[in-house]
Amino acid sequence: MMRRTRVESVVEFMLEPITGLKLAEPISAIKTTIEKQSLSGLEKAVTVERIISELYAAASPKIMSTSSDAGELLARLSRESMERIHELEENIKPS
């Protein structure tokens, strides 16, 4: 979807850096989550999905001035990610 938006958008937003995201923090959190033995696979999936959703949500307004299409796409991806989180959480809840 990102590639299609980039191709369809007049502005090549990939050439513009998105500043202030502090990517080292979410990358570290994802690695830590994956390595954590005390979490089940579903719990890891929820945590990683949440980190990614937050990253999309943080990037969306930062790119909006460069490419509204890309900003809207990131906002949509964040919403879709939150929907996946809710679906995954339903599978974690004890019966």
C-alpha positions as CSV (number, residue, x, y, z in Angstrom):
1,M,0.0,0.0,0.0
2,M,2.9,2.3,0.8
3,R,4.4,1.7,-2.6
4,R,1.1,2.3,-4.4
5,T,0.5,5.5,-2.5
6,R,4.0,6.7,-3.3
7,V,3.6,6.0,-7.0
8,E,0.1,7.5,-7.2
9,S,1.0,10.6,-5.2
10,V,2.5,13.6,-6.9
11,V,5.0,14.2,-4.1
12,E,7.6,11.5,-3.7
13,F,7.3,11.5,0.1
14,M,10.0,8.8,0.5
15,L,12.6,11.4,-0.3
16,E,11.5,13.5,2.7
17,P,12.8,12.4,6.1
18,I,10.2,12.1,8.8
19,T,11.9,13.6,11.8
20,G,11.2,13.2,15.5
21,L,10.1,9.6,15.4
22,K,13.0,8.2,17.5
23,L,12.9,4.9,15.7
24,A,15.5,3.3,17.9
25,E,13.0,3.2,20.8
26,P,10.2,1.2,19.0
27,I,12.8,-1.0,17.3
28,S,14.3,-1.8,20.7
29,A,10.9,-2.4,22.2
30,I,10.0,-4.8,19.4
31,K,13.2,-6.8,19.8
32,T,12.7,-7.0,23.6
33,T,9.2,-8.2,23.1
34,I,10.1,-10.9,20.7
35,E,12.9,-12.2,22.9
36,K,10.7,-12.2,26.1
37,Q,10.2,-15.8,27.1
38,S,7.4,-15.0,29.6
39,L,5.0,-13.8,26.9
40,S,2.9,-16.1,24.6
41,G,3.0,-15.7,20.9
42,L,-0.3,-13.9,20.9
43,E,0.8,-11.5,23.7
44,K,4.0,-10.8,21.6
45,A,1.8,-10.2,18.5
46,V,-0.4,-7.7,20.4
47,T,2.5,-5.8,21.9
48,V,4.4,-5.6,18.5
49,E,1.2,-4.6,16.7
50,R,0.6,-1.9,19.3
51,I,4.1,-0.5,18.8
52,I,3.6,-0.4,15.1
53,S,0.2,1.2,15.4
54,E,1.7,3.9,17.6
55,L,4.5,4.5,15.1
56,Y,2.0,4.8,12.2
57,A,0.0,7.3,14.2
58,A,3.0,9.3,15.1
59,A,4.3,9.4,11.6
60,S,1.0,10.3,10.0
61,P,0.8,14.0,11.0
62,K,4.5,14.5,10.4
63,I,4.2,13.5,6.7
64,M,0.8,15.1,6.1
65,S,2.4,18.4,4.9
66,T,4.6,16.6,2.4
67,S,2.0,14.1,1.1
68,S,-1.6,14.1,2.3
69,D,-2.0,10.7,0.6
70,A,0.8,9.2,2.6
71,G,-0.4,10.8,5.8
72,E,-3.9,9.5,5.3
73,L,-2.5,6.0,4.5
74,L,-0.4,5.9,7.7
75,A,-3.5,7.0,9.7
76,R,-5.5,4.2,8.1
77,L,-2.8,1.7,8.7
78,S,-2.8,2.7,12.4
79,R,-6.6,2.2,12.6
80,E,-6.3,-1.2,10.9
81,S,-3.5,-2.2,13.3
82,M,-5.7,-1.3,16.2
83,E,-8.4,-3.5,14.8
84,R,-6.0,-6.4,14.6
85,I,-5.0,-5.7,18.2
86,H,-8.6,-6.0,19.3
87,E,-9.0,-9.3,17.4
88,L,-5.8,-10.7,18.9
89,E,-6.8,-9.6,22.4
90,E,-10.1,-11.6,22.0
91,N,-8.0,-14.7,21.5
92,I,-6.0,-14.1,24.7
93,K,-8.9,-13.6,27.0
94,P,-9.6,-16.8,29.1
95,S,-12.9,-18.5,28.3
